[in-house]
Amino acid sequence: MTPRPPWRKSSHSSSQGDACIELADLGAVVGVRDSKDPDGPRLVVSRDAFASLVADLKR
């Protein structure tokens, strides 16, 4: 059985439970999912692509 990755909720998620994302460190890639639908679709991106996205969002 493959261990499940540890998902972490964004510190910017609201306390009402809406607009929440979770991230998982999957080694060479980063997993992103909707915390309201943990069994739903997941986005997997390279660490470089994720770092670029975060840098763009901070501008």
C-alpha positions as CSV (number, residue, x, y, z in Angstrom):
1,M,0.0,0.0,0.0
2,T,1.3,3.4,-1.0
3,P,1.4,5.9,1.9
4,R,-0.9,8.9,1.5
5,P,0.9,12.2,1.3
6,P,0.5,14.7,4.2
7,W,-1.8,17.5,2.9
8,R,-1.5,20.9,4.5
9,K,-4.2,23.6,4.3
10,S,-3.2,27.0,3.1
11,S,-2.6,29.6,5.9
12,H,-4.7,32.0,3.7
13,S,-7.8,29.7,3.8
14,S,-10.9,31.3,5.4
15,S,-12.2,30.1,8.7
16,Q,-15.6,29.5,7.1
17,G,-14.3,26.5,5.2
18,D,-14.7,28.1,1.8
19,A,-12.0,28.9,-0.8
20,C,-9.5,26.4,0.8
21,I,-6.7,24.7,-0.9
22,E,-4.3,22.1,0.4
23,L,-0.8,21.3,-0.7
24,A,1.3,18.1,-0.5
25,D,5.0,17.8,-0.9
26,L,5.4,14.9,-3.3
27,G,9.1,15.1,-3.8
28,A,9.9,16.5,-7.3
29,V,6.3,17.8,-7.6
30,V,3.7,19.6,-5.5
31,G,0.1,18.4,-5.2
32,V,-2.8,20.9,-5.0
33,R,-6.4,20.0,-4.1
34,D,-9.6,21.5,-2.9
35,S,-9.9,20.9,0.8
36,K,-13.7,20.6,0.5
37,D,-13.3,17.6,-1.9
38,P,-10.3,15.6,-0.8
39,D,-11.1,12.7,-3.0
40,G,-11.7,14.9,-6.0
41,P,-9.3,15.9,-8.7
42,R,-5.8,17.0,-7.9
43,L,-3.4,19.3,-9.7
44,V,0.3,18.1,-9.8
45,V,2.9,20.6,-10.8
46,S,6.7,20.7,-10.8
47,R,8.3,22.5,-7.8
48,D,9.7,25.2,-10.2
49,A,6.3,25.8,-11.7
50,F,4.7,26.1,-8.3
51,A,7.5,28.5,-7.1
52,S,6.9,30.6,-10.2
53,L,3.1,30.7,-9.5
54,V,3.6,31.8,-5.9
55,A,6.1,34.5,-7.0
56,D,3.6,35.8,-9.6
57,L,0.8,35.8,-7.0
58,K,2.9,37.9,-4.6
59,R,3.3,40.7,-7.2
